[in-house]
Amino acid sequence: MSAIAAGLCGSARAGPAHDWPLWVIRSGGGVVYLTGEIPPEATDWSDARTEALLPQCGVLWTETGRTNRAPVGPLIVRYGFDAKIPLMSRLDATDKDRLAKAAALAHLPVERLSQFRPWLAAQQLDDAYNHVRGLKGLSANQVLSADAQKAGISVQSEFAAQDDFIAWFGALSPEEDLQRLRATLDDMLAPPEDAERANADWLRGDDRRSAAEVARMKRVYPEMYRLLLLDRNRAWIPRIKTMLQDPKPSLIVVGSYHLVGPDSILAQLRAERLPVKRL
């Protein structure tokens, strides 16, 4: 996963698990495996059980493709910069104070963010904070995508290329854009142990803390929640139905927040009466 794509996962950090969360959907002879990932750790992601499934699959599905059709730099400028409306003019006093605190944690001068749209400021802060904390390990997406390419297994993505992902963020409304930044500031300024406990629980099969955070996102940032989670969760269902028609299994990797709560991909599958079981 690229630095830009990392912001789409929607979860915080946690330690390794012996049995990484993994689900299977079986229908009409078709098989789809579904798993979640968290943002980068200090070490590369690894799970023997999930990795052993990949060679049996005909396709690996991820959230964001790793290629780009055009140079990324001009795309970032086009969709992520706004010289006419400086970032600080979009923020109230509380936002500015929180932004300053988050920038200090990330060792990033606030002035460097001045021409960024809120979504890009959020991404830059998150990437810099990961760097400061030494979170440079490869994600599940990166590890599995590299393995799939080596094995000649097709890799397909919700956003086929980086261009599509950047343009998607570029299409955020002003309110969605601002909510994206505020949610990132919430994550950065919260006690790290809160996220660590939530993810440790999720990895053990207890999603109550993660579901509570998703519910808070829905309550506090409803526009961003709809766009970032609800709409995209719903869009996975027809894709999965198509995958179930394939002769070989498919393996899907999404951010862990897409797998918790009443609007999750798992809940959407059950609503469609597609049998899903945790392995």
GIFEN-V929612 format. One line per field, one symbol per residue. ss: DSSP state (2 for helix, 1 for strand, 0 for the rest). phi: phi as a letter, one per 20 degrees, with the letter a starting at -180 (. if undefined). psi: psi as a letter, one per 40 degrees, with the letter a starting at -180 (. if undefined). A space follows every 10 residues. Layout:
ss->???
phi->???
psi->???
//
This chain:
ss->0000222200 0000000000 0111111001 1111111000 0000000222 2222001111 1111000000 0222222222 1000002222 0022222222 2222200002 2220010222 2222222222 2200000002 2222222222 2001111110 0222222222 0002222222 2222222220 0222222222 2222000222 2222222222 0222222222 2222222222 2220000011 1111122220 0000222222 200001110
phi->.ffffgfefm bdebefdfcf gbccdcalne cceccdcdfg dfdffbbfff fffgfeeebd dcfcfeebec gfgfffffdd dbffcggffe deffgfffff fffffelcfg gfegeefgff gffffffffg fgemedfffg gfffffffff emefdcbgdg bggfffffff egfgffgfff fffffgffef ggffffffff fgfeoddfff ffffffgffe cfffggffdg ffgfffffff gfgfeffdfd cdccffffdc nfdfgfffff femefccfe
psi->hiddddeedf iaiiiiidgh hhihhhhfei hhihiiiiii adiiihhddd dddddeidih hidhieiidi hdddddddee igddgiddee iadddddddd dddddefhhd deedeiiddd dddddddddd ddefgeiiid dddddddddd efhhhiidhd iddddddddd eiiddddddd ddddddddei hddddddddd dddeeheddd dddddddddd gdddddddcd dddddddddd dddeeidiii hhhiideeei ieeidddddd defhhhhh.
//
